[in-house]
């Protein structure tokens, strides 16, 4: 029997369509890997073993099996998106345990394409912080289990990096796809506003949160993104040289970039120059107020999400975060600060097609009970290691994390690619060039 766990989604779907294997066999092999490894990794809040096998049989019996882009592909879903028949706990004891009556639109699209949902993945409470731990478990980086997988899509990233699923669904409100992808050696894309249906919580954090895929290859990323967006993200017609700005400056004042992440940018810049693109060192005109603006939107979004919950059941850090954001909701919803940031950055992106930065400033914090620690300690830890992601949620522009290089421990490092609205295809092409010239190991060596 072929062990399909660890294979790409494209390989699996082709084998199922061609009837070289069955959805049940594929799903069973991945469930066995989850059972064997997840006690060490903590990726899943809930595993749907029996339901997934039943649904795999239903996929196998479909008359359109030969046309399904994700035929029989096991996927994991972040535990803030509805999966029919399962509760949506969002990492909290304060959320209801009642099963969802229908799938979120992104989950429905995955299932319509032939994917099988094997489980819901761990998140920090209300998806607020950049480490994934809480009452439902702690998600660890499969490359370095002493470290957090990151957050808030930490469980989804850990599941893919461990080879427990080839694809996972997550979302990104301040870096929640890119942070764990960068930690765990995955490729991801936070799409620009409106490319993929959002519908995350109560108002998508004022439109800053976007749903997106986590994958081990750009081919798989494209495949899942096409299903989520319900359209192919096509290549540029003019495939000429791009103007790439490489920057090592943190958007948040006072945060320094560790050497491995600076080296990752230099390596990626060299790869892109070798591919024929024009790369120049240039610094975006981040405003001095960016940190305060990001914090205001971050706390205000949490305040909205916590509004109907019993605050006594929330962790202390979440209560403080929501309380600080309560008086800021109206100002954040008005959108003036986000528009001002777009206005300030648009001339830079008229001069350059793409911005290349470190994905993170340093490795993730240790895997620990961060939800039991104070609010200020959490904020300091999050800001120190992930300052590069929030600006692009505020603008609503597309941004990717792409594996490049390694830490001294052997865990991956990564770069971030950012483009103007509508540049998803451009970013994917650059990621493909990096992957072709500097291929990365797809999954962590856990066996």
Secondary structure, DSSP 8 states (H G I E B T S, - for coil): ----TTS-HHHHHHHHHTTSS-HHHHHHHHHHHHHHHHHHH--EEEE-HHHHHHHHHHHHT-TTGGG-TTTT-EEEEETTS--BTSB--TT-SSS---BBSS--HHHHHHHHTT-EEEEEE--SGGG-SSS-EETTEE-EETTEEEEE--SSSHHHHHHHHTTS-SEEEEEESSSTTHHHHHHHT-EEEE--TTSS----TTTHHHHT-EEEEEESSHHHHHHHHHHHHTS-----S-----EEEE----SSTT----HHHHHHHHHHHHHHHHTT-EEEE------TTHHHHHHHHHHHHHHHHHTTS-GGGS-HHHHHHHHHHHTTHHHHHH-HHHHHHHHHHHHHHHH-SEEEEES-SS---BSS-GGGS-HHHHHHHHHHH--SSHHHHHHT--EEEEEEEE-TTS-EEEEEEEESTT-HHHHHHHHHHHHHHS----S----
